[in-house]
Each structure stands twice: as structure tokens, then as C-alpha cells.
Amino acid sequence: MNPFSIKLPISFSIDKLQSELAICENDLWTPHFNTQRYEGSWTSISLRSASGEVNDILSFANKEYHNTSLLDLCPYFTEIINWFKCDKEAIRLLRLDPKSEIKEHVDNDTSYEDGFFRIHIPIVTNSEVFFYVNHELVPMRMGECWYANFQLPHSVQNKGLKPRIHLTLDCIRNAWSDDLFTKMGFDIHYSSKKNQYSDEVKQQIIAELSRTPSEINAKIIASLQAK
């Protein structure tokens, strides 16, 4: 099995990240749409969204995405985005306020093996932020660049007195990223589809799919329940 989280071999200027964050904070933070997933305040601002609007914070696979007008004001964020030589979907600033918690959940089809990878770059954080993936602490520090397999159970707690704000990029796997991940020790031929999900993860996936009923999701649920 490939690593469920890993720090990429690049870091970014904390001063420049926080300077452009100050520009973005003039826009309104939009509360996360899934209120069952968190307690406290979990909000977002979009730099790239399906509609091209700053307050459109939805992230769904296989949609066409557009840069928002806010990204035009952020040359350093643009430089970071362009470092990743692959197609991107949603790009957002995600804020978890003090004394707030994102409950444990799974995001479907969000592992590198699924052809998708989500990058987290902490802009503001503190020592009382606890980010867990697969029940293990991932020590993300400001300016660092991290990948995590969000197909696995994950959660975040901000027990500090300051907000935690990350720049996140939803990226599409390609030959460039395969080369990068191979150098980081990934087996790019590994497929998670060959392995049975644990009962815990399976039930979480079923619960997530059940929130958005569709014919495709019903078939996936039936397949998972049959295993």
C-alpha cells in the first residue's frame, strides 16, 4: 500500500502566502455546505471553482473549473498553482476557526490511485491543530506542501486560539505527477481497487454516497454491501 500522507519535496514562502491571504480575506468566507461534518466554524474561499465564483466552494470530480476573479489578484498563489504541471479542479482556501472540529469522514475517489490528488499548503496554523489521516497525526507546518489520501478516514481539530487556514489544490494525475510521486516512493501501478475496504471505511463510504442519491451511487452501494 502507498503512503496515506506524504510531504512533497518543496516548500513555499510563509510571508508571501500570508500576504496574499490578506488580500483574499477581504472577500466573505463561505460556510462549508455539509454542516453534519463539523462543529464550530469551517469556511472557504474559492480561487478556482466550477462556476468561476468566489463563493462557489463545491468540489466534485469530472466538472469543468474556472479561475475566479480573486486569483487574478494573487500572483504568488498563481505561481504555486503553476508549479503543479497537471490539470486542476477546485482550488480553495479552507479555514477552521479556533475551538472548531471537522469530524472524521471519507471523501470518495480522492486518492492518488483513483487518478486524483489533493494538496494542502498550510498558510496559518498553530501547535494545537491536530490533522489525522487513517487515525495517524499528520504534522503539517506553515509553508509545507502535503498530499494525503482522503479516501481514508480523516479529521481535524483546532484546539488553539487562532484559525487554521490552508491553500488546497485538487489535481488530476498525469505523467508529470507520476514521476513526482515515484520519486517520493509511490508504486504508481498500485491499485486500491484490488483491496477490500475495512468494514469501518466501507460504512463511511456508503454513508457519504447515501447523502447524494443517484443511480450510479446506488450501484456502488450495492456493490460495497455485497462484498
Secondary structure, DSSP 8 states (H G I E B T S, - for coil): ---SEEEEEEE--HHHHHHHHHHHTTS--EE-S-GGGEES-EEEEEEEESSS-TT-----TT---EE-GGGGG-HHHHHHHHHS-S-EEEEEEEEE-TTEEEEEE--TT-SGGGTEEEEEEEEE--TTEEEEETTEE----TTEEEEE-TTS-EEEEE-SSS-EEEEEEEEE--HHHHHHHHHTT--TT--GGGS---HHHHHHHHHHHHTS--HHHHHHHHHHHH-
